[in-house]
Amino acid sequence: MRAARHAWAIQRDLTHFIVINFPVRDGDELAPQRDFRKIRTKARSWLYHRRSHRIVDPLTDVRTWESASGVEHVNWLIHIPHGLTGEFLAMLPVWIGKVFGSLPEGAYHVEEIYNLNGVLKYILKGTQQGHAHRFGINPVYQGEVWGRRAVASTCLGKTARERDEFDGQVVRTSRFRKQKTPA
């Protein structure tokens, strides 16, 4: 939650909520995470090459993993810079198809984020019951996941948050958050 809210504070709002369903592979529990890393690398490379007059911000995203119904999937919240949304959404199925070998029906779903706090509570519903109450989340078992269940990009990590605060990169603060919720 802190990482996603920090994206808002440094004016890199998480703009899109993407769910990618991974094919079942017997005996290779880490294959979905490796496949997602390939998709994410393609997105990061594409973003880097779309820079124009200024250096593009690093890929800013948050993701959680679930496997509640036996289908492992990632909930991916990502910042897509203004003006690049259409091109990104056109490339997403291409990247997924290249990694999967084909693009199966229902492989992914995309929505714009209008209520960040609501989306965060939804994607973090797999939080351990002993910790969920601290975040105001009603925990729901989301299956067994190999690897990390929740991950934020390094530009949103604890060290980056401290550095951004020190360097004056934090533009939006909590006093503004009360007036305008992150979009």
C-alpha positions in Angstrom: 0.0 0.0 0.0 2.8 2.4 0.8 4.5 1.8 -2.5 1.3 2.4 -4.5 0.5 5.5 -2.6 4.1 6.7 -3.1 3.6 6.4 -6.9 0.7 8.9 -6.4 2.8 11.2 -4.2 5.6 11.5 -6.9 3.0 12.0 -9.7 3.4 8.6 -11.3 -0.2 7.5 -10.6 -0.9 3.8 -11.2 -3.2 4.2 -14.1 -4.2 0.7 -15.2 -5.1 -2.6 -13.5 -4.1 -5.6 -15.6 -4.8 -9.3 -14.7 -2.8 -11.9 -16.6 -3.8 -15.6 -16.3 -1.0 -18.0 -16.8 -1.3 -21.4 -18.4 -0.9 -24.4 -16.1 2.5 -26.2 -16.4 2.9 -29.4 -14.5 5.8 -29.5 -12.1 7.1 -26.0 -12.8 5.7 -23.8 -10.0 7.9 -20.8 -10.8 7.1 -20.7 -14.6 4.4 -18.0 -14.2 6.8 -15.7 -12.4 9.4 -16.2 -15.0 6.9 -15.6 -17.8 5.7 -12.4 -16.1 9.2 -11.2 -15.7 9.6 -11.6 -19.5 6.4 -9.6 -20.2 7.4 -6.9 -17.7 10.9 -6.7 -19.3 9.3 -6.2 -22.7 7.1 -3.4 -21.2 10.1 -1.8 -19.6 12.1 -1.9 -22.8 9.2 -0.5 -24.8 8.8 2.4 -22.3 12.5 3.2 -22.4 12.5 3.4 -26.2 9.4 5.7 -26.2 11.3 8.5 -24.4 11.3 11.7 -26.4 12.7 15.0 -25.0 13.3 13.8 -21.5 14.3 10.6 -19.8 11.2 8.5 -19.1 10.6 7.6 -15.5 11.4 4.0 -14.6 8.7 1.4 -14.9 6.4 2.1 -12.0 4.3 -0.8 -10.9 2.9 -3.0 -8.1 1.9 -6.6 -8.5 0.3 -9.4 -6.4 0.0 -13.1 -7.2 -3.0 -15.3 -6.6 -4.0 -18.9 -7.3 -7.4 -19.2 -5.6 -9.2 -21.1 -8.3 -6.2 -23.2 -9.5 -5.3 -20.6 -12.2 -2.3 -18.7 -11.2 -2.6 -15.0 -12.2 -0.9 -11.7 -11.5 -2.8 -8.5 -10.5 -0.6 -5.8 -12.1 -1.0 -2.1 -11.3 1.1 0.0 -13.7 1.8 3.6 -14.5 1.4 4.3 -18.2 2.6 7.8 -19.1 0.0 10.1 -20.6 0.0 9.8 -24.4 1.3 6.3 -24.5 -1.8 4.4 -23.2 -3.1 3.4 -26.6 0.2 2.2 -27.9 0.9 0.3 -24.6 -2.5 -1.4 -24.7 -2.0 -2.4 -28.3 1.4 -3.9 -27.5 0.3 -5.8 -24.4 -1.4 -8.7 -26.2 1.6 -9.0 -28.5 4.0 -9.3 -25.5 1.8 -11.9 -23.8 1.4 -13.9 -27.0 5.2 -13.9 -27.6 5.8 -15.2 -24.0 3.0 -17.7 -24.0 3.6 -18.9 -27.6 0.0 -17.9 -28.5 -2.7 -15.7 -27.0 -5.4 -17.9 -25.4 -8.9 -16.6 -24.8 -9.1 -14.8 -21.5 -5.4 -14.6 -21.0 -5.6 -11.0 -19.8 -8.0 -8.2 -18.7 -7.3 -4.5 -18.5 -9.2 -1.7 -16.6 -8.4 1.9 -15.8 -7.9 2.7 -12.1 -10.3 5.3 -10.7 -10.1 4.3 -7.0 -6.6 3.3 -6.1 -7.4 2.5 -2.4 -10.3 0.2 -3.5 -8.1 -1.6 -6.0 -5.4 -2.0 -3.4 -7.8 -3.6 -0.9 -8.9 -6.0 -3.7 -5.5 -7.1 -4.8 -4.2 -7.4 -1.3 -7.1 -9.7 -0.1 -4.7 -12.6 0.1 -2.8 -10.9 3.0 -2.3 -13.2 6.0 -5.2 -13.0 8.4 -3.0 -11.8 11.2 -1.9 -8.7 9.3 -4.9 -7.9 7.2 -6.7 -6.0 10.0 -3.9 -3.4 10.1 -4.7 -2.4 6.5 -8.5 -2.6 6.8 -8.6 -5.7 4.5 -11.0 -8.6 4.8 -8.6 -11.5 4.0 -9.7 -14.3 1.6 -7.6 -17.3 0.9 -6.0 -16.9 -2.5 -4.3 -20.2 -2.9 -0.7 -21.3 -2.7 1.8 -19.1 -4.5 5.5 -19.8 -5.1 7.8 -16.9 -4.7 6.7 -13.5 -3.4 2.9 -12.8 -3.2 3.3 -9.0 -3.4 6.0 -7.0 -5.1 6.6 -3.3 -6.0 9.1 -1.9 -8.4 12.3 -0.7 -6.9 11.5 2.9 -7.6 8.7 2.5 -5.0 10.6 0.6 -2.4 11.5 1.8 1.1 14.9 3.2 0.1 13.4 5.0 -3.0 10.7 6.5 -0.8 13.2 7.9 1.6 15.4 9.2 -1.2 12.4 10.9 -2.9 11.4 12.5 0.3 15.0 13.8 0.9 15.4 15.0 -2.7 12.0 16.8 -2.7 10.4 14.6 -5.3 7.3 14.1 -3.2 4.8 16.6 -4.7 1.6 15.4 -3.3 1.4 15.0 0.5 -1.0 13.4 3.0 -2.7 16.8 3.6 -3.7 16.9 -0.1 -4.7 13.2 0.0 -7.6 14.1 2.3 -8.9 16.5 -0.3 -8.2 14.4 -3.4 -8.0 10.6 -3.4 -5.4 9.0 -5.7 -6.8 8.3 -9.1 
